[in-house]
């Protein structure tokens, strides 16, 4: 498609659960793709399925048909969670990143975030899901989970700061909530965590989330 056509078409991205889907889901999605003669499809870097080139009217109909196969973002929840196969499916996996990722997908805060919050969870130190360049990044080692905060892989990239290491599932989830609560309260409007951390600083964040009850 040329640029003029691109401006008049739309993408539909079913919110698959960390890239996971049942054969029944895939069969349904394929039927809908064929029904609407979708020009192009792509697995995105966020582990979602993009249906490209839809006209606006057709897009609305297609979205309705795929509604039951689309993950609804919880109120005040994260934009998406990327996860590797982890210990359940990968020989290098040390901890269950899929189980932890599911809990993070269900995370809902009392107040809305100032901007998008993207999460990457990796089951080993290879960090296949790029946790160092996610708003919230978590990766596993033999000692437990390491939590990274304030990363960004966009045009103004930033490596996230390590908040804590050697955490259990319960500890890392609790600490993620604390970090996001500070971000909610202290970040400027529309500011991603990377820009917030450049201003706020890792030592100030640690003092708030590790030293205070």
C-alpha angles and dihedrals in degrees: 000000000000123000093262091056092046091058090057098047135071142214124231116203117190107210100238117191102261089317093305122130138160121243087250091056092049091049092051093047091049092052091051092047090053093043093056095035092233108205097219142358131201140179104232129219087253090063092252132124116247118201104201135203101025121155113235096251094047091044092061092052093047092049090053092052091050095043094107089052095050123091111235112219110237117245106279089001134141119284094234143330124227116201136176120224090265127189092329095065111006125075090216094050115115100179137023102268094170093058091047091045091054091055090050091050088057093049113124124177130206093242131037120259119252090238142344117324116203123186132204122191122188126186094213142020092271085082097207091174092055098240092173090068098044128093086243116021126182129179134171133239132167088271094055137263124344116209119213122186135191103025125150132186098189133101091299097043124196134183109230124240122249108242100179143340138210095040129161122226092264093045095050093048091050091048092049089055091050093050092048091047090056090046091051092051102040108029122101117248113283091006117142118221092258093061090041092054092048087059101033100038133217096261092055090048092049090050090054099044104030106033101038129067 
